[in-house]
Amino acid sequence: MKLRCRTIGRAMPVLIVCSLAVAATTAAAQFSRHVPLGLDAFMPVPETNPLTPAKIELGARLFNERRLSADSSVSCATCHDRTKAFTDARPFSIGVFARPGRRSAPTLVNRGYGRVFFWDGRAATLEEQVLGPIENPNELGNTLTNVLRFLEADSTYAAAFNNAFGAGADAQRLSQALASYVRTISSGDAPIDRFTEGDGSAISERARFGLTVFRGKGRCTTCHVGPTFSDEGFHNTGVAWNGQRFVDHGRAALTGRAADRGAFKTPTLREISRTAPYMHDGSLATLDDVVEYYDAGGRANPALDPELRPLRLRPDEKRGLTAFLLESLSGTIGEGLRPAVK
């Protein structure tokens, strides 16, 4: 493997990022991943699942395949729509047999950089995460046995798996193909990235003022940090508290820890202008609503994150912060082997 490094940032503190040029199993299948401006050049791709064009193309096809669902009505792309920044603009997604999900579908942009997956972090790898929706009764509602039987019986999928892996479909190869495709879904080259690189005209005066609020009085960087604008941590902001009880225990359902009640993973702010409604339950319709919610210090509850407190922002600070979020963090979305698009 070859290590490549580059330095980014002139208007902000310099950051040196490095990448490993991932070699596939054969030189002919080598794949070079495009890294948009603003993203870390290093992505933690497992050595057991190197990126190759054949796997990415197969994963993209599987991602859009409705026949993986129990009633052939939905696919991964139904809830993670490319035209909606890989969300679906719903508070709760609709799965097989018109069943509503329990939580909002988060965007998939830059999930290749993720450390944990799902709102509650129940998957440790993308390879694990991509199989979850298949057997979720409110999502694809199928079984891996049925899905693999379908893939084995379809001659075009049989050929595609053989081309990508030199073997037929099984659960591991299914997960590796889907994870490979998801790792290519990226968002970068946003106005904030160009501003960071020294282009002072990349964001408006109001957005620049909002950036100072974002970094300072708004305390947004407590959780929304780094190239993906997420600390990948879990925080209780009070959204799951209805005034008397937790309607969703979040991370605590896995850990059993009282401190994790109502805690959910910090979402990325990349593409935030295109991914309404907001929060894990889609309960806040606009970014103005989000700013007001955090300005009030969230919603008091027995496990509220200690970092949450009233901000007491002035009206102009709220407007500036909303302008920064709306104008600065949505950029170029790329996926698969297709050209990136605005």
C-alpha positions in Angstrom: 0.0 0.0 0.0 1.1 3.5 -0.7 0.7 6.4 1.8 -0.3 9.7 0.4 -0.5 12.9 2.4 -1.7 16.5 1.8 -2.1 19.6 3.8 -5.5 21.5 3.8 -6.6 24.8 5.3 -5.2 28.3 5.1 -8.0 30.4 6.5 -8.3 27.9 9.4 -5.7 25.9 11.4 -3.7 23.6 9.1 -4.7 20.0 9.0 -2.5 17.3 7.5 -4.4 14.3 6.2 -3.1 11.1 4.7 -4.5 8.3 2.7 -3.7 4.8 1.8 -4.1 4.0 -1.9 -6.1 0.8 -1.5 -5.0 -2.0 -3.8 -7.6 -4.5 -4.9 -6.8 -8.3 -5.1 -5.5 -7.8 -8.7 -3.7 -4.8 -10.3 -6.4 -4.8 -13.0 -9.1 -4.2 -10.4 -7.3 -1.3 -8.6 -9.6 1.5 -7.6 -8.6 5.1 -6.9 -11.1 6.9 -4.7 -11.8 10.6 -5.4 -11.6 12.7 -2.3 -13.7 15.9 -2.5 -12.3 19.1 -1.0 -12.8 19.3 2.7 -12.8 15.5 3.5 -10.1 13.5 5.1 -8.1 11.7 2.4 -7.9 8.7 4.7 -10.9 6.4 4.8 -10.8 3.3 7.1 -11.5 0.7 4.4 -11.1 -2.9 5.9 -8.2 -4.9 4.4 -10.7 -7.8 4.1 -12.9 -5.7 1.8 -10.8 -3.4 -0.5 -12.7 -1.1 -2.8 -13.0 -2.4 -6.4 -15.1 -1.2 -9.3 -16.8 -4.5 -9.6 -17.9 -4.6 -5.9 -19.0 -0.9 -6.1 -21.1 -1.4 -9.2 -22.7 -4.6 -7.7 -23.3 -2.7 -4.4 -25.0 0.2 -6.3 -27.3 -2.2 -8.1 -28.2 -4.0 -4.8 -28.8 -0.7 -3.1 -31.5 0.1 -5.7 -32.9 -3.4 -5.9 -36.6 -3.5 -4.7 -36.7 -7.3 -5.0 -34.6 -7.5 -1.9 -37.7 -6.5 0.1 -40.4 -8.8 1.2 -43.0 -7.3 -1.1 -40.7 -5.9 -3.8 -41.9 -2.4 -3.0 -38.8 -0.7 -1.4 -35.1 -0.7 -1.7 -32.3 0.9 0.3 -32.6 3.8 -2.1 -36.3 4.3 -1.2 -35.3 5.8 2.2 -31.8 7.0 1.1 -32.7 8.9 -2.1 -29.8 10.3 -4.0 -31.9 13.3 -5.0 -32.6 14.1 -1.4 -29.0 13.8 -0.2 -29.5 10.2 0.6 -32.5 10.8 3.0 -36.2 10.7 2.2 -37.6 14.0 3.6 -39.9 12.1 6.0 -40.0 12.1 9.8 -40.3 8.3 9.6 -39.5 6.2 6.6 -42.1 3.9 5.0 -41.0 0.3 4.5 -42.6 -2.9 3.2 -46.4 -3.1 3.4 -46.5 0.6 4.1 -45.1 0.1 7.6 -43.6 3.2 9.2 -40.2 3.0 10.7 -39.3 4.0 14.3 -36.7 6.7 13.4 -35.8 9.1 10.7 -33.6 7.9 7.9 -30.2 9.6 8.4 -28.2 10.7 5.4 -25.5 8.3 4.2 -23.1 10.9 2.9 -19.5 10.3 4.2 -20.5 7.2 6.3 -17.3 5.6 5.1 -15.7 7.7 7.8 -18.1 6.5 10.5 -17.0 4.7 13.7 -20.4 3.4 14.7 -23.6 3.1 12.7 -27.4 3.6 13.2 -28.8 6.3 15.5 -28.1 4.1 18.5 -24.7 2.8 17.3 -25.7 -0.9 17.3 -23.5 -1.7 14.3 -19.7 -1.5 14.6 -19.0 -1.6 10.9 -20.6 -0.7 7.6 -20.5 -4.4 6.6 -22.7 -5.1 9.6 -24.9 -2.0 9.2 -26.0 -2.7 5.6 -27.5 -6.0 6.4 -29.7 -4.7 9.2 -32.5 -3.1 7.1 -32.9 -6.3 5.1 -34.4 -8.2 8.1 -36.0 -5.2 9.9 -39.7 -5.8 9.7 -40.4 -2.1 9.2 -37.8 -1.7 6.4 -37.2 -4.4 3.8 -38.9 -7.0 6.0 -37.1 -9.9 4.4 -34.7 -12.7 5.5 -31.2 -13.2 4.4 -32.1 -16.7 3.4 -34.8 -15.4 1.0 -32.5 -12.7 -0.4 -29.7 -15.1 -1.1 -32.0 -17.5 -2.7 -33.2 -14.8 -5.0 -29.6 -13.6 -5.8 -28.5 -17.2 -6.5 -31.4 -17.8 -8.9 -30.9 -14.6 -10.9 -28.3 -15.2 -13.6 -27.3 -11.6 -13.9 -26.6 -11.3 -10.2 -24.8 -14.6 -10.2 -22.5 -13.3 -12.9 -22.0 -10.0 -11.1 -21.1 -11.7 -7.8 -18.7 -14.0 -9.7 -17.1 -11.0 -11.4 -16.7 -9.1 -8.1 -15.7 -11.9 -5.8 -14.9 -15.0 -7.9 -17.7 -16.8 -6.1 -21.5 -16.8 -5.7 -23.6 -14.7 -3.3 -23.5 -15.3 0.4 -24.2 -13.0 3.4 -20.6 -11.8 3.7 -20.3 -10.9 0.0 -23.7 -9.3 0.0 -22.6 -7.1 2.9 -19.2 -6.3 1.4 -20.7 -5.2 -1.9 -23.3 -2.9 -0.3 -20.7 -1.5 2.1 -18.3 -0.8 -0.8 -20.9 1.2 -2.5 -21.9 3.1 0.6 -18.2 4.1 1.1 -18.3 6.0 -2.1 -21.2 8.2 -1.1 -19.6 11.5 -0.3 -20.3 15.1 0.2 -17.6 17.8 0.1 -16.5 20.8 -1.9 -19.0 22.9 0.0 -18.8 26.7 0.5 -17.2 26.1 3.9 -14.5 24.0 2.4 -13.6 26.7 -0.2 -13.7 29.3 2.6 -11.4 27.2 4.7 -9.0 27.0 1.7 -8.8 30.8 1.6 -11.7 31.9 -0.6 -13.2 34.6 1.5 -16.0 35.1 -1.0 -17.2 31.5 -0.7 -19.8 32.3 2.0 -21.8 35.4 2.6 -21.1 38.0 5.3 -24.1 36.8 7.3 -22.9 33.2 7.0 -19.4 34.2 8.1 -21.0 35.9 11.2 -22.9 32.6 11.7 -19.7 30.7 11.6 -18.3 32.7 14.5 -21.5 31.9 16.4 -21.2 28.2 15.4 -17.6 28.1 16.8 -18.2 30.3 19.8 -21.3 31.3 21.6 -23.4 28.6 19.9 -21.1 25.9 21.1 -22.0 23.8 18.1 -18.4 22.4 17.8 -18.8 20.6 21.1 -20.4 17.8 19.0 -20.1 18.9 15.3 -16.4 18.7 14.6 -14.0 17.5 12.0 -14.4 17.1 8.2 -17.8 15.3 8.7 -19.0 17.8 11.3 -19.8 15.0 13.8 -17.9 13.6 16.8 -19.6 10.2 16.2 -20.5 10.3 19.9 -23.9 9.9 21.6 -25.7 12.7 23.3 -29.0 13.2 25.0 -30.5 16.6 23.9 -34.0 15.9 25.3 -35.7 15.1 22.0 -36.8 11.6 23.2 -38.2 13.0 26.5 -41.9 13.8 26.4 -42.0 15.5 29.8 -42.7 12.4 31.8 -40.7 9.5 30.2 -38.4 8.5 27.4 -40.4 7.5 24.3 -37.2 6.1 22.8 -34.3 5.0 25.0 -31.8 5.4 22.2 -28.2 4.2 23.1 -29.4 2.8 26.5 -31.4 0.1 24.8 -28.0 -1.4 23.9 -25.8 -0.5 26.8 -28.3 -0.6 29.7 -26.6 2.5 31.2 -28.9 5.1 32.8 -26.5 7.8 31.4 -27.3 6.7 27.9 -31.0 7.0 28.1 -32.3 9.1 25.2 -28.8 9.5 23.7 -28.4 9.3 19.9 -25.4 9.6 17.6 -24.4 13.0 16.5 -25.5 13.4 12.8 -23.3 14.9 10.2 -24.1 18.5 9.3 -22.9 18.0 5.7 -25.9 18.5 3.4 -28.0 19.8 6.3 -29.9 22.2 4.1 -31.2 19.2 2.1 -32.0 16.7 4.9 -35.0 18.1 6.7 -36.8 17.2 8.9 -34.3 17.1 11.7 -33.4 15.0 14.8 -33.7 11.2 15.1 -37.5 11.4 15.1 -37.9 14.2 12.5 -39.6 16.3 15.0 -38.1 19.7 14.0 -39.2 20.8 10.6 -36.7 23.6 9.9 -33.2 24.8 10.8 -34.8 27.8 12.5 -36.6 25.3 14.7 -33.3 23.5 15.4 -31.6 26.7 16.4 -34.4 27.7 18.7 -34.4 24.3 20.3 -30.7 24.4 21.1 -30.9 28.1 22.1 -33.4 27.0 24.8 -30.8 24.4 26.0 -32.7 21.3 24.7 -35.4 19.7 26.8 -34.6 19.1 30.5 -34.7 15.4 31.5 -32.9 13.0 33.9 -30.1 12.2 31.5 -29.6 15.5 29.6 -26.1 15.9 28.3 -24.2 18.2 30.6 -23.0 20.2 27.6 -26.6 21.3 26.9 -27.5 24.7 28.4 -29.4 27.8 27.3 -27.4 29.8 24.8 -29.3 33.0 25.0 -28.5 34.0 21.4 -29.6 37.4 20.1 -32.0 37.4 17.1 -29.1 38.4 14.8 -27.0 35.6 16.1 -29.8 33.1 15.4 -30.2 34.4 11.9 -26.5 34.3 11.2 -26.2 30.7 12.6 -29.2 29.6 10.4 -27.6 31.3 7.4 -24.3 29.5 8.0 -26.1 26.1 8.2 -28.3 26.7 5.2 -25.7 28.3 2.9 -22.3 26.7 3.8 -22.5 23.0 4.4 -24.1 21.6 1.3 -21.8 20.9 -1.6 -21.0 18.2 -4.2 -22.5 14.8 -3.7 -20.7 11.8 -5.4 -21.5 8.1 -5.3 -20.5 4.9 -6.9 -18.5 5.2 -10.1 -20.7 8.0 -11.4 -19.5 11.6 -11.7 -20.2 13.9 -8.7 -23.1 16.3 -9.1 -24.1 19.5 -7.3 
